């Protein structure tokens, strides 16, 4: 198969997989690793010289030098179990007194008390990679994979809210109305998919040093439903004096964004038993989600954050390799993700005396999900039991990025996971290929905080996860 045909095939798979709406929510909204072998060790291996397949070029481009001419394909079944629980409220959708002496009140938004589960609990996620040997021990590699995304689907009959945003006129004595969905605007949720195609060139410098680099192309698909309640705090609405209803806020079906960045990596074999690795993925500059320009900060801008990974790997015995990795993701650099919801207080349509239009939804400083950067610490073990069987184990921990003050908006994106426990196995085949599997369990984690639009009510976000993945090398 020639290179041109391979590129066309992988791009077709990339677009098809993106449309299939994979959902991730492990380390923030990024997966805990890429590739079956690495996932079996909690996503470690940045500094390892072991052959973990062509897909490892997506984690550290330099590691492609340890692979031969091979294809690798994999498929995981990912299951995130998500729910939110709303406490009782003293306001129940009534007005919040801001300056009652001057008649200044804010309608509260009270979510119906109780627990609601998100539907859509199983997602297939593929990856494909290919490595070619070139002259002088260099390699060309391509890797298609899903690394980031988020999906929530709050369509339960128990998902409802009460507010004057939903209906009723307090000036004539009407009570606040109750509407469906957590924001009383119907079925709510988001569907964010991110698919990547990395093209890398890697080479050795002597026997103990390798480097790799190349462009990364990305496709994003996004949809948001049930958030039309927040129209009064959209920049387009505020700028018009309340005469123009935002049309790029909610229920606009799927919108597509494309962009590119680059990745680079190094590997250094300090001794026969000890090696280190370092890799960097730049911020991927994406085109804007025009259909959601009233929702995301900077008129629909949703770049993919940069990340840096470092790892050490050493052979404790002839059969046991230990990997220790560190990964840092700069979520706060993307305003749509990092800006706190509290920025909305400066929006002129809220009764707090704000005059900053850019702080409204969709503005340059618009309120967002309030995510902090995330640093994840990973430990992995690779035990070669015999010539054909290699077992893997791993554990990772990273403090989840959601702040308690931002739980209301993060009902849409409850990326609260912190711990991952993993297991994996690779079995070599007689024809030179191999098959692998990995299993991941992320124990339940909760985040609780007050609702921004009903300070008498608390909201608890809860999630646990499972994933099973199978990969083949040939």
N, C-alpha and C positions, 0 to 999 in steps of 0.2 A: 504494500500500500504506500503510495507516494505521500509526501508531506502535505501537498495541497489538499488531497482528499482527506487526510487525517484532520487537518484544521477545520474543514467544512463539517466533518462528522462530529467533532468535539463541540463546535459552536452550535450545531443543531441540538445536541444533547443538552448543552448549557441553557439555551433558551427554553427548551421543553421542560427541564427540571425547574427553572425559575417560575414558569407558569404554574407548575404543580403545587406551589405554595408550601415549601418546607417551613417548619417552625422550630426555632431554637430559642432557648432561654436558659443557658447554663452559666457561663461566666459573663454576666450581663446578657446581651443578646448574641454573643459569639459562642461557638461550640467549645468544648473542653479540649479538643484536639482535632487534628486532620489526619485521616488515614487509620486503618484498622489496627495496625501494629502499635502506633503511637497512642491511640485511644486506650488500648489495653494497659498502658502504663500512665494513665491520667494525662495524656497529652505531652509526655516528656520525650526527649531524644534530640534536642537541639545540638547537643555536643557529642552525640554518639557517632561512631564510625560503623556501626552495624548496618547491614542492608535491611532497611525497613520499607523498601519499595519506592517506586518513582514518585509517589504522592508526597514523600517527605520534602521534595523541593518546594512545596507550598509552605512549609514551616521554616525551612532554612535552605535557600537555594544552593548553598555549597555542598549539601549532603548528596546531591545527585551524582557526585563523583564515585560514590560507593555502590551505585547500581549499574547494571549492564543494559543491554538492549532488551527492554521488557515493557509489556503492558501491565497495567494494574487497574482493576475495576472493583468497586465495592458498593454495597447497599446497606443502609441502616434502617431500622424501624425505631423511631423516636417517639416517646410517650411522655408529654408533660401533663401533670395533674394539677390544675390550678383552681383556686376559689378565692372569693372575698367574703368577708363577714362584716356587716354593719351593725353597730350597737344601737340601742334605743336613743332617742333624741328628745330634748326638751323643747325644741323649736317646731319640729314636725312641719317644716316647709314655710313657717310664718316669717315675718319680717325681722331682720336683725337691726336693732337701733344703733345707728352710727352717730348721729347728732339729733336726738329726738326733739330737742328744744327748737331746732330749725327745720324739723320735719324731714330729716335725712335718714333713710332706712335702706337696707339692702335685702332683697329677697333671699332667704336661705334655700339651699338645695339639700333635702333630707332623703337619703337612700333608705328604702324600706328595710327595717331591721331583719337580720337573718343571714344565712349562708347561701351563696349562689356558686355553682360550679360552672366552669367553662366547658362547652362541648368541644368536639374535634380533638380527640385524645391520642390519635395515632397518625404518624406522618412518615412516608418513605423518603429517604434522602440518598441520592446516588453520588458517586465520584468516579472519575476516569483520569488516568495519568499514563504518560508514555515517556520513555527515556531512550535516547539514541547515543551510541558511542561515536565520538569523533576522533580525530587525530590527536596525538600527544595527551591521551587520557582525559580529554575534555568531554563534556556531555551537553546535549541539547535536550531539554525536557519541557513537556507541556502538562499542565494539571488543571482539570476542571473540578470544582468542589463548591459546596455550600458551606459558608462559614458563619453567616449571621442571619438573623431574622427573628420575627416574633409573630405569634398568632394568638388572638383571643376571640372568643365567640360567646358573648353573654346574651343568650336567647331564652333563658329560663323564664317561665311564667312568674317566678318569684322575683325577677329582676325588675324593679320599678322604683320610682322616686316621687316625692311630693314637693311642690314649689309653686310660687307664682310665676316662675319661668314656664311652667307647664300649663298655666291657665288660671283664670280667676282675677278679679280686680279688687284689690284691697280698698280702693277709694270708695267703692259702693258696698263694702262689707262682705264681699265674696270670700270664701275660704280658699286656701291654696289647692290646686288640682293635683291629682296623681296621674302619672303617665307611665307607659312601659319603658323598660330599659333602665340601667343604673343612673342615666342622666335624663330620664323621662323624654327621650327623643327616639324611642323605638329600640330594636335590637342593636346592641353596641358591640364594638370590638375593632381590632386592627388586624391587618394581614400584611406583614412585611417580609419579603423574600430577598435574599442577596445571593447571587451566584457569581463566581470568580473564574477567570481563565488566566493562569500565570504561564508566561513563556520565559524560560530561564536558560542562560548559558553558564556553565560552571567549569572550572579547571583547577588543576593542582599546581602548586609551586613547590617543587621538591616532593619529598615523601611525607612531610608532616604538616603541610598547609594547603588549604583549599578555599576557593572563593566562588561565589555565584551571584548573579544579578539578572534582572529582566523586568519588563513591564507587566502590569497586572490590569486586566480589563474586567469591568464589573457591570452587572445588570441588576437593578433593583425594581421590584414591583410592589406597590403599596395601595392599600384601600383602608378607609376609615368609615365606620358607620355609627350612627347614634350619638354624635357629639354636636348636633345642631343647636343644642341648648346654649352653647357658649358663643353664639353669634353676637350678642351684645358686647363682647369683649374682643371682637375681631377688629383689626386695624381699619379695614375697609368700611366697616359699619361706623366706627367712631369718627373717622375722617369725614364721612358724609353727614355727620350730625344725626345719625340714626335713620337716614332716609334710604340708604342702599343696603339691602340685605346681602351678606356674603354668599357667593356662589361657589367658592372653592374651599369649603370647610368640611363637609360631611356627605356621605352617600353619593359619591361620584364614581363608583366602580373602581377598577384597577387603573392606576397610572404607572408609567414606566420611566425609569431614570437610568442613564448610562454614563460611564466615566472611566477614568484610568488613573493609575498611580504607578509605583514601582516597589520592588522588593529586592533586598540584598542580604547576603549572609557570608559568614566566615567560619572556618573550622581549623583548629590548631591541635595537632597531636603532640602534646608536651612530652609524653613518653609512651612506651608500648601499652601501658595500663591506664593512662590518664589523658583525657582530651577535653577541650572546651569548644563552645560554639556561641555565636552571636548572630541574630538576624533582626532585620528592621523592615516593617511595611509602612510606607508613607501614608499620609492622609490621601484617600482616593477622592478626587474632585468629581462630583456627580452633577449632572444636569438637574434642574429643579423639578419638583413635582408640581406642575402648574395647576393640576386639578385639586391640590391641597395647599395652595398658596396662602389661604386664610387660616390654616392650622399650624403649619411649621414656621418657626422663626426664619427671617430673611426670605420671605415670600416663597416658601416651599423648598428651601435649600435643605438637603439632607445628605451631607458628605459622609463617607465611611471613615471612622477615626483611625489614627495611626496606632501602631503597636510595636513594642520592642520585646524581644525574647533573648534570654541568655541561659546557657546550660552547661553543666559539667557532667562528665561521664567517666566512670572508672571501673575497672575489672577487679572486683573483690576476690574472685577466684577464677579459675579457667572457665567455669560454667556460669558464673553469676556476674552480671553487669548492673551497676547502680547508676541511675540518672537523677540529677537534681536540677530542676528548671525554675525559672522565674519569668513571668509574663506580665507586662504592664500595658493596659489599653487606655488611651486618652479620650474617654467619652466626653469629658467636659469641653473638649475643643470643638465639638459639633454643637452649635447653639440650640438646635431643635431638640437635642437630647440633654445637654448640660444646663441650659437656663432653668432656674427654678420657677415653679408656678407662681411664687410670690411676686415675680416681676409684673404680674397683671395688676397689682395694687396701684401702679403708676398710670394705668390706662385711664383716660378721661371719663369713660362711661361707667366706671365704678365710683361710688360716692366717698372717695378718700382724698379728694382734692388733687389727684394726679393730673398732669398735663402732658405726659410723654406718650404720644401716639405710637412710637416705636416699641413700647412695652406691651402693646396689645398683641393678641394672637396674630401671627403672620408678619409682625414688625421685625426690624433688625435686632431688637432686644426682647422679642416676644417671649412670653412664658412658655416653658417646655416641661420636660419630665424631671428635671432636677437631678440627673445622674452625676455622681462623682466618678473620677477615674478609678480603675480597678486594677489591683495588683494581685496576682495569683501565684501561690507557691506550690510546687509540684514535686512529688517523689515517685520514682518508678523503678521497678525491678524486672530484669530479664534473665530468666533461668533456662539454660539450654540443658534439658534433661538428657537428651541423647542426640544422635545425628539428625533425627527427623523431627523432633518435637521441642519447641521452645515455648515456655510458659511466661506470662507477663502479669504483673500486679502493679497497682498504683493508687495514690491518694493525692488529692489537691485541695487547697483551701484558699479562698479569696473573699474578703469582706464585700458583701453585695453593695451595689452602688446607689440604691434608692434611699432617700432621706424620709424620715417620718412625716415631715411637713408636706410631702408631695404624694401621699398615698392616693388622694382622690383621682388625679390624672393617671396614676400608674395602675389603676384598675385595668387600663388598656394595655399596659406593658409591664406585668409583674415579674421582672427578671431578678428574683430575690435569692437565687441559689448561691450557696457558699462552699459546700463540700461535695466531692465526688470520690467514689470508691469504684475501682475498675479491676477487671480480670480479662485476660486474653490468652490465646494460643495460636501458634503458627505451626503447621505441619508441612514439611517439605515433601514434594512429590518426586517419584522416580524419574520423571521427564525433565526435571530441573525447575519446574514451577512450584508454587506453594499456595495453600489456602490458609486464611486466618479468620478468627472471630474475636470480637471483644464485647464485653458487657459492662455497662455503667449504671450505677445506682447513685442518685443524689438524694440524700435524706431530706425530710420536710424542713422547710425554713419559713418563718413568718416575719412580717414587718407590720407594725401597728402605729398609727398616728391619727391626729385629728383631721377632720375634713375641712378644707379651706372655706367652703361655703356653708358649713354648719359646725361651728367650733364645739357644740355640745355633743357631737357624734364622733365616734372613733371608727376607723376602717382598718381591718386586718387583711393583709394580702398573704396568701399561703400557696406554696408549691412544693411538689416532689417530682422526681423524674426517673425514668428508666430508658435505656437504649441498648439495642442488640444490633451488632453490625457484622457482616461477612465480607471478606475481601479475597480476591484471587489475583495471583501474579502468574504471567505466562509469557 
